[in-house]
C-alpha cells in the first residue's frame, strides 16, 4: 500500500477494501472498540486521521485512534495493530 494522504478518495478505497476483504475485522472493531455487544451488520463508512466511522445495525459509531494518522500506510499499520490487540476471547 502506498503512503497516500487520507483524502476522501483514499478513505473510500480503505473502506471498500475492509468491507469487501476483511468484514470480520470490521465486526470485531465494532464489538471490541465500539462496545456493541452483538453487531449484526457493520460497514466501515469513513476513515480520517482521528477516527474510523462504522455503520453498525443502522447507527453511526465513531472509534478514535490512539494517535493522529499521517497517511494511508499509517492507517494500514494502525488498523492491523488494533485488530491484533483484540483478545481472542472477545471475538
Secondary structure by P-SEA (a helix, b strand, c coil): cccccccaaaaaaaaaaaaaccaaaaaaaaacccccccccccccccccccbbbbbcccbbbbbbcccccccaaaaaaaaaaaaaacccccc
